[in-house]
Amino acid sequence: MKITLLQTDIKWSSPADNIAEAEALIAKAEGSDLYVLPEMWSTGFVTDVRVADQKEALQWMWTTAKRVNAAICGSLAIQTEEGKSVNRLFFVKPDGDITTYDKHHLFKYGGEDKFYSTGRRRTVVEWQGIRFLLVTCYDLRFPVWMRYQEDYDAIICVANWPESRKNVWSVLLRARAIENQCFVIGCNRVGDDPNCHYIGHSSIIDSRGETIIEDLTQQQTTVTAEINVEKLKEFREKFCVLKDRDKFEFKK
């Protein structure tokens, strides 16, 4: 599978501008099977979900997935029909099917828990024979939530991860890949918002913890690589450490 990470310089609270930037990046990286956008890609890491109507951004994901015949993944700040605000990760397929994941670990240090409701359900989505566990930014720090349960082949982590903690980002991406013997796809933003500076370092890591590709330009750009799930299966069978893992079940 060919995967492209859209490492965007998100314009604060400006969905129209951010949609245009994402559109331009996809046009420069045609032919991928999956495009991944950062956390809250249409607005930046807003705490007030009312700053923008996300219907336009979600509609763009749906129509673009259909037009380019590829899946598109990225998170948006959403207000549900019940009136709750959630940081919702969308995985949109070209046939119109949409799978969602609401961020489970809210970033209390940044006040996210004061404005958003906690997601309670782990989400795995399959696309072209590869199973993806969906997680968002701060989730990356919590290995129990992300522990392999014989249910996925790759982790997608979308983020607004600041420069001040860039080494943590790189270490955790590799740790999650090694301990779960899976691919890890980490898409981060660049640029600035009112609180932080971001330098990207979007990466795709293999099941040995080796970097397949990583962007170090600190610029808005695309990061593209291919992953081979058959080689992953061979590695899991040959070096079968996952069989010795501690097993548990999440409460439904």
N, C-alpha and C positions, 0 to 999 in steps of 0.2 A: 504494500500500500504506500502511495506517495502522499506525504503530509506536508502542509505548509503552515507555518506559524506567522501570523500577522502581528508583528511587533510595532504597535502604533504609538504615536505621540498624541495621547487623548486630549482633545480640546474640552476644557471644563464646561460641563452642563450645556453642550452644544451637539445634540444628536445629528443634526443635518450635516455639520462639518465632519463629524467622525464617520458617518456613513459614507460620505464622499471619499474620505481617505482610505477606508477599507475597500471600497469599490476599486479605487486606483491600484491598490496593492494586489488585489486579486487579478486584475488585468495584466499585471507584470509577472504573475506566477501562474499562468494557465496550466491546466492539465493535472492538477492534484485531485486526489480522492477525498481529502479532508482538509478544511481550512479552520484554524483555531485562532480566536481572538482573545485578548486579555479580559480580566475581570472588569465588570462595569464598563465595557468598551465604548459605549455610546455617550457616557456622561463623565467618566472619572469616578473616583470613590466618594460618591455623595452620601451624606447621612440623611438628607431629607428627600425621600423618594418622590415628592411632589414637584421637584424642580423640572421634570421633563416627562412628557407622555411617551412611553416606550412602545406604543403600538407601531409607530413608523419604523423603529429599529428592528422589531421582531418581524414585521412584514417584509423588510428588506432581506433579512436572513432567509425567510421562506422563499421569496421570489428568486433570490440569487442562487440558492441551493438548487432550485429547479433549473434555472438558466444554465448554470455551469456544470450541472449533473454531478454534484459533489455534496458531501455533508458539510455543514458549518456549525461551529461550536463557539459559544461565548456567553458571558453572564451579563444580566441586566438587573437594574434596581426595579422591582415590580411591586405594585400594590394589588393584592388579591381581591377577589370578589367579596371575601369576608372582611376586607378592610385591613388585613395584615400587610406589612411591608416585608419583603424577602429579597435576599440576594440570590437570584435564580439563574442557574446555569442551563442554557438551552442547547440541545443537540438536535439540529434540524436536518432531515434527510431530503433528498431531491423529490421524493414521492409525496412530500408534505407531512410525513410522520414526524412528530416532535416529542422528544424525551426530555424531562426536566429533573434537575437536582437543586434543592434549596440548601444553601451553605449551612453546615452543621456547627462548626466551630466559629462563632462570631468573635471578632477581634475586640475584646473588651478594652485593651490598652488604647485603642483609637475610638472607643465609644460606639462601636457598631451595634453592640447588644442593646443600647438604649433606643435604637431606631428600627431595628430589624428583628423578626421572629426567627427562631432556630429551626432549621430543617431536621427532621427526625428519621429520614429514610435514606439508606445507601442506594445509589443508583448505578446500574451497569447497563450499557447499551451496546448492541452488536451492530457492526457495520462492515460489510464485505468480508464476513467470516472472522473478524477480530472483535473481541469483547473489551470495551473500555469502561473503567471505573471513573466516574466523574467526581472531581473535588475542586475546591476553590481556595486558593491562597493560604490562609491560616490553617486550614485542614492539614496542610503538608507537615506540620509539626507533630501530628498525632498518629503514630503508627498503628495503634490498636484499631482505630476507625477504618484505616486503609488496609488492614491485614488481609492477605490473599485467602480466600475461602473457596478455592477451586472454581472461581466464577469470572475471572478476567485475565486478559493478556497484556493490557497496557493501562496506565493511569494517565488521564488528562488533568493537568492542574493549570487553571487560569489564574492570573495574579495581578495585583498592584503591589509588587514587592520592592521596597525602597533601597536605594544605594547603601544606606547605613547598615543594612543587614544582608548585603550581597553574598558574603561568604556562607552564611547560613542557608541561603537559597540553593547555592551550588552543592553544598554538603547534603542537604536533605533530599534533593532530587536523586542523587546517587544512592543514598541510604535506602530510600523507598524502592529503587530499582533492584538493588542487591538483595534486600531481605525478602522481597516478594518474587524474585526472579521474573521480572517483567520489564517491558519498555515503560519509560516515564517521559511524558511530553509536557514540558513546562513552558507556557507562553506568558511572558511578562511585558509590561509597557515600558516606554521611555518618556522623557520629558518631565514636566513639573505640574503639580497641583498646589492648592493653597497650603499644604502641609509638608509635602515630601518631594524629593528628587528621585527619579527612576532611571536606571541604565540598562534595562532589558536583560541581557544574558539569557534570552530564550534558548532552550536546549531540548534535544531529544537524546535520551540515554538508553543504552541497551541493558539487558538483564545481568550483565557482568559489572555494571556500573561504569562502563566505558562510554565516552561521549561520541555519539554518531555525528552530531553537528551542534555547534553553539555559536551564537552571534556575540561578538565582542566590540562591535562598532559603536554601541551606545546611541544608535540612530534609528529612526523609523525605517523599517526594512522588512523583508520576508526571509524566513528561514525554512528551507525545504530539504527533506530527506525521505528515504524509503525505509520501511521496516518489513521484516520477513517473519511472519508468524510461524512458518514451518520450522525455521531454524530455532526459534524460541522453544517450540515443543520438543525438538531434539535435545536442546540443552537441558530442559527441565527433566527429561527422561534419563539422560546420561548422568547428570549431577543433581540427583533428586533430593536435595535438602528440604524441600517443602513437605515431604512426607513425614519429616521429623518435627514439624512445627507444633506448637501448642494450639489445640483446636478449641473453638468456642463458637457460640451462636449469638447473633445479635437479637435482642428482643424485638418482636414485631410491633 
